[in-house]
Amino acid sequence: MFVRDDCRIMAGECTGAIPAEHLGDHSYFAYLVVDDVDAFYHQVVSADAQIIKPLAGELWGMREFGLRTVDGHRIMIGQDMKAK
């Protein structure tokens, strides 16, 4: 279970399935929108999370970064730059 404030994501284990880290595709498990992506980025970096896409502003209007969970799932975290 991944928990942050009011957000809860339940991740299950599928024994015998190909591990997420070995799939090699470009899909993501989740895209979470937060109020302060810079603060959240610094928190996960200080917790030694595996960053797979550095924090950056994107042409589509999101400031975002990507991380990988310990079991290989990829998650994007972003903030709408217009809402900042």
C-alpha positions as CSV (number, residue, x, y, z in Angstrom):
1,M,0.0,0.0,0.0
2,F,1.4,3.4,-1.0
3,V,-0.1,6.2,1.2
4,R,0.3,9.9,1.0
5,D,-2.2,12.3,2.6
6,D,-5.6,11.3,1.2
7,C,-4.2,9.2,-1.7
8,R,-4.0,5.4,-1.3
9,I,-2.7,3.1,-4.0
10,M,-2.9,-0.6,-3.4
11,A,-0.4,-2.7,-5.3
12,G,-0.7,-6.4,-5.4
13,E,1.9,-9.2,-6.0
14,C,1.3,-11.5,-8.9
15,T,3.5,-14.5,-8.4
16,G,4.6,-16.1,-11.7
17,A,4.0,-12.9,-13.7
18,I,6.8,-11.1,-15.5
19,P,8.2,-8.5,-13.1
20,A,7.3,-4.9,-14.0
21,E,11.0,-4.0,-14.2
22,H,11.5,-6.5,-17.0
23,L,8.6,-5.5,-19.2
24,G,10.6,-2.8,-21.0
25,D,7.6,-0.9,-22.3
26,H,6.9,2.8,-21.8
27,S,3.7,2.6,-19.8
28,Y,3.3,3.9,-16.3
29,F,1.5,2.5,-13.3
30,A,0.1,5.9,-12.3
31,Y,0.3,9.6,-12.9
32,L,-0.2,11.6,-9.7
33,V,-0.9,15.3,-9.7
34,V,0.3,17.2,-6.6
35,D,0.2,20.8,-5.3
36,D,4.0,21.3,-4.9
37,V,6.0,19.0,-7.2
38,D,9.3,20.6,-6.3
39,A,8.8,19.8,-2.5
40,F,7.7,16.3,-3.3
41,Y,10.6,15.7,-5.6
42,H,13.1,16.8,-2.9
43,Q,11.4,14.5,-0.4
44,V,11.6,11.4,-2.6
45,V,15.2,12.2,-3.6
46,S,16.2,12.5,0.0
47,A,14.6,9.1,0.6
48,D,16.8,7.6,-2.1
49,A,14.0,6.8,-4.5
50,Q,15.0,5.7,-7.9
51,I,14.4,8.7,-10.2
52,I,13.9,7.6,-13.8
53,K,13.0,11.0,-15.2
54,P,14.4,14.2,-13.6
55,L,12.1,17.0,-12.6
56,A,11.4,19.3,-15.6
57,G,8.8,21.6,-17.1
58,E,7.2,20.0,-20.2
59,L,5.7,21.5,-23.3
60,W,2.3,20.1,-22.3
61,G,2.2,22.4,-19.3
62,M,3.2,20.0,-16.5
63,R,6.2,20.2,-14.3
64,E,6.9,16.5,-13.6
65,F,9.3,13.7,-12.7
66,G,9.3,9.9,-12.8
67,L,10.3,7.3,-10.2
68,R,10.4,3.6,-10.0
69,T,9.0,1.6,-7.1
70,V,11.1,-1.1,-5.5
71,D,9.2,-3.7,-7.5
72,G,9.8,-1.9,-10.8
73,H,6.5,0.0,-11.4
74,R,7.0,3.4,-12.9
75,I,5.1,6.4,-11.5
76,M,4.9,10.0,-12.8
77,I,4.4,12.9,-10.4
78,G,3.4,16.2,-11.8
79,Q,2.0,19.7,-11.2
80,D,0.1,21.8,-13.6
81,M,2.4,24.8,-14.2
82,K,-0.6,27.1,-14.7
83,A,-2.0,26.3,-11.3
84,K,1.3,27.2,-9.5
